Every structure is written in structure tokens, then in C-alpha cells.
Amino acid sequence: QVQLVESGGGLVQAGESLRLSCAASGSGFSDSSMGWYRQAPGKQREMVARIFRNGGAVYADSVKGRFTISRDNAKKTVYLQMNSLKPEDTAVYYCALGYILNGNWRYWGQGTQVTVSS
């Protein structure tokens, strides 16, 4: 059984930064892609960033240049550094592990709230 434990969410003002962390239990972390998704009230869940086994990454256009995803395989942890935050970044952010297809993942974290005030 794999569990994802998230931390780092909170309330900040526009222009400030946050770093989200997601620590995974169990084995298989280094062989798995990981991702960050977010869901705002009344909106569909959307992909924010994904990172692959070799460290390559892909980002949503809305966060390119502001967010950075990284992973530490020894710590079995994935991070999302969020800079220059905007009110439209406000959402519940979810960590995911083990990509299946079409936005589906084997495991999901519980979600952490990020609120950006103007």
C-alpha cells in the first residue's frame, strides 16, 4: 500500500511563494512518474506539472516560468516550487503517483489548500 503525504499549502498574498512537498511511502517511487494537479471551486481538475523518471518535466502553460517540479528519489519526495503566485492559482493541489492513462493515476494524495489573496 502506498500513501502520499502532502505539506506546504497555506494562505499567501499575490507575488509571494510557496513550496509544496509530497512524500511517498512504499516502493517503486523511482520507477514512477509523479504529478501535481489542482482543482478550484466550480472548475475541473487540471494538470499543473508532471515529472518523469529521468527528471524531465512538463508544465501547464499557465504556470510555465513560475512553477518548478522536482523530485528526490532518495527521500521519495516530489516538490512543487510556486513563485509569483496569482489569485487564479487558488485551488486544492493534489499529488499523484503512477500514471495510467488519460489523466488517471494509481495513487492520489489528500490534497492541500493553496489560497492567494490580492
N, C-alpha and C positions, 0 to 999 in steps of 0.2 A: 504494500500500500504506500502510495506517495502522497505527501502533504506539502502544500505550498503555503508558506507563512510570509505575509507581506507586512511592511512597515514604511513609514516616512511620509504618509499623507498628512494633510493639515490645511489650515487657512492662512493664505498669504495675500499680499497686495500685488496688483499688476506690476510687472517688471522684476519681481523677485524670483527666487529659485527654490526648488525642492529636489531631493533625490529619493526616489522610491527604491526599496530593496525587496527581493523575493527570494527566500531561502527554501530549498527543496530537500526533503528527506528521501531516503531510499537510494537505489542505484539507478544508473542509466542516464544521469544528468548530462554527462559529456557527449553522449551519442544523440542528444535530443535538441531540436530547435526549441527556442523559447520566444514568447511574445508578450507584448503589453497591448491591451485593449482598453477602451473606455466607453462608458455609456452615460450620457446626460439625460435628464428627465425629458420624456417625450420623444427621444431620438433612439435610433437603432445603435447597437453596439458597433464600434468601428475599430479597425486596426490602427494602432499608433506606431508600433515598431516591432520588428522581428529580428532575431539574431540566430545565425546558423552555427553548426558545429565548429566551423573554421574561423568564426568570429565575424564573418561577413554579415551585413545588416541591411535592412530596407526600412524606409520610413514613409509615413503618410506625408503628402505634400504640405499639409497644414502645419507640420512640426519640423520639417527639414530646416537645419541651421540653428534650431533652438534646443532640440532634444537629442540625447545620445544614449543608446542602449549599449550595455557591455555585460560581460559575464566573467566570473571567476570560477573555473571548474573545480579547483581545489576546495573552495568554500561552498560549492554547489549553490551559487547565488547569482542572480541576474539583477542588474540595476537599470534604472531609468533616470538619468540626469535631465532635469527640466529647467531651462533657463528662459529668461524673458517671458515669464508666464503672462497669459492674457485671460480676461474673464471667460472667453469662449473655451478655454481649457478646462473649465469646471466640469467635473464628472466623477463617477466612480471608476477607478482604474483597477483592472484585473490582470493578474499574471497568469500565463498559460504555458504548459509544457507538453511536448509530444504531439506535433502536428499530425493530423489525419488527412483531411482534405476540406476544401471549400470553407475555411474559417473554423473548422471543428478541431478541437484539441482533446487529448486524453484526460488531462488534469487542468483544473482551474483553481486559483486562489479565491479567498473570500471577498476580495475587493477592499480598496481603501479610498476614502473620500478625499478629493482634492478640490478646494474651493478658492477661487481667485477673485478678489474684490477689486473694484475700480475706484 
